[in-house]
Amino acid sequence: MSPHALEKHSLATLARRFVGLASRNTIHRWITEGKLKPEMTDRTAAPYLFRRDKLDKAAATLAAAHDSRVKRLTKTETEFRRIRDKVRRDSLATLELNESAKFSRKPGLCRRERDPALSDADAVGATQLYVEAMPNAHRVINCSINGKPWKGQKK
């Protein structure tokens, strides 16, 4: 194996390597669950050492997943390209903003990092008003202004 076949990354540089298609939290979860296995780890600023071919394959899979989600949710090829490129630019900009907020010690500037390759709402840059994974969550649309569910049709 040549020395150029390995890449050293932190969570932020991996998120940049994946073009913002997966958030740092998701990448960390993949590493801890063993879905994305580093060849070696250490205690430096960039603790993970990966094989380049594995990262290329993961990046291609994420890009294909994002493309298929956007294609399914858009009507025309022009709209597909416009939304796909905008979401990828926005994901990278959010990653950069969060990194700079961390160094400026202003956590109030941080925004939620999206997973465009893993979520339909994130794939097109939509705002999800409820969390489907929570069993007791109510959709905001079905609630009154006080947050109580409607008993029936509003008159």
C-alpha positions in Angstrom: 0.0 0.0 0.0 1.5 3.3 -1.0 1.5 6.2 1.5 -0.8 8.2 -0.8 -3.5 5.6 -0.4 -4.3 6.8 3.2 -5.9 10.1 4.3 -5.9 11.6 7.8 -9.1 13.3 8.9 -11.1 14.9 11.7 -14.9 14.9 11.7 -15.0 18.3 10.1 -12.6 17.4 7.3 -14.5 14.2 6.7 -17.7 16.2 6.4 -16.0 18.5 3.9 -14.6 15.5 2.1 -18.2 14.2 1.7 -19.2 17.7 0.3 -21.5 18.3 3.3 -23.8 15.4 2.4 -23.5 14.0 6.0 -23.2 16.0 9.2 -20.4 15.6 11.7 -22.8 14.0 14.2 -23.8 11.4 11.6 -20.2 10.7 10.7 -19.3 10.3 14.4 -22.2 7.8 14.8 -21.0 5.8 11.8 -17.5 5.6 13.2 -18.7 4.5 16.7 -21.1 2.0 15.2 -18.4 0.6 12.9 -20.2 1.5 9.6 -17.2 3.7 8.7 -14.0 2.0 10.0 -10.7 4.0 10.2 -7.5 2.1 9.7 -6.0 3.7 12.7 -6.9 6.4 15.3 -4.7 8.6 17.5 -5.1 11.6 19.8 -4.2 14.4 17.4 -6.4 17.1 15.9 -7.1 14.8 13.0 -7.4 11.4 14.7 -8.7 9.1 12.0 -6.7 7.5 9.2 -8.8 6.1 6.4 -8.0 4.3 3.1 -8.6 6.7 0.2 -10.6 4.1 -1.8 -13.1 3.6 1.1 -13.6 7.3 1.4 -14.1 7.7 -2.4 -16.7 4.9 -2.3 -18.5 6.4 0.6 -18.5 9.9 -1.0 -19.9 8.4 -4.3 -22.6 6.5 -2.4 -23.6 9.7 -0.5 -23.7 11.7 -3.7 -25.8 9.1 -5.5 -28.2 8.9 -2.5 -28.6 12.7 -2.5 -29.1 12.8 -6.3 -31.8 10.1 -6.2 -33.7 11.9 -3.4 -33.6 15.3 -5.1 -34.6 13.7 -8.5 -37.6 12.0 -6.8 -38.7 15.3 -5.2 -38.3 17.6 -8.2 -40.1 17.8 -11.6 -37.6 19.1 -14.1 -33.9 18.6 -14.8 -33.2 22.3 -14.4 -34.9 22.4 -11.0 -33.0 19.2 -10.0 -29.6 20.7 -10.7 -30.5 24.1 -9.1 -31.7 22.6 -5.9 -29.0 19.9 -5.7 -26.2 22.5 -6.1 -27.8 25.0 -3.7 -28.2 22.4 -0.9 -24.6 21.2 -1.3 -23.3 24.8 -1.2 -25.5 25.6 1.8 -24.4 22.4 3.7 -20.7 23.3 3.2 -21.4 26.9 4.2 -23.2 25.7 7.4 -20.2 23.5 8.2 -17.8 26.4 7.7 -20.0 28.7 9.8 -20.2 26.2 12.7 -16.4 25.7 12.6 -15.7 29.4 12.7 -18.3 29.8 15.5 -16.5 27.2 17.5 -13.2 29.1 17.2 -14.8 32.5 17.9 -16.4 31.0 21.1 -19.9 32.1 20.0 -22.1 29.0 20.1 -25.2 31.1 19.4 -24.0 31.4 15.8 -24.2 27.6 15.2 -26.8 26.2 12.9 -28.1 22.7 12.6 -26.0 20.7 10.1 -28.1 18.8 7.6 -27.9 15.3 6.2 -28.9 15.8 2.5 -28.1 12.2 1.5 -30.1 10.7 4.4 -33.3 12.8 4.7 -35.8 13.9 2.1 -36.4 17.3 3.8 -32.7 18.0 4.1 -32.1 16.8 0.5 -34.1 19.8 -0.9 -33.4 22.2 1.9 -36.9 22.1 3.3 -37.6 22.8 7.0 -39.0 19.8 8.9 -41.5 21.0 11.5 -41.7 17.8 13.4 -39.5 14.8 14.2 -40.9 11.5 12.9 -38.7 9.4 15.2 -40.4 10.7 18.3 -43.5 8.6 19.0 -45.5 11.3 20.8 -44.7 14.2 18.4 -47.5 16.1 16.9 -47.3 17.9 13.6 -47.2 21.6 14.0 -49.8 21.9 11.2 -52.3 19.8 13.3 -52.0 21.9 16.4 -53.7 25.1 17.7 -51.6 28.1 18.5 -51.2 26.9 22.1 -49.7 23.6 20.8 -52.8 21.5 21.6 -54.0 19.1 18.9 -57.2 20.0 17.1 -60.3 18.0 18.2 -61.7 18.2 14.7 -62.1 20.5 11.8 -61.5 24.1 12.6 -64.6 26.2 11.8 
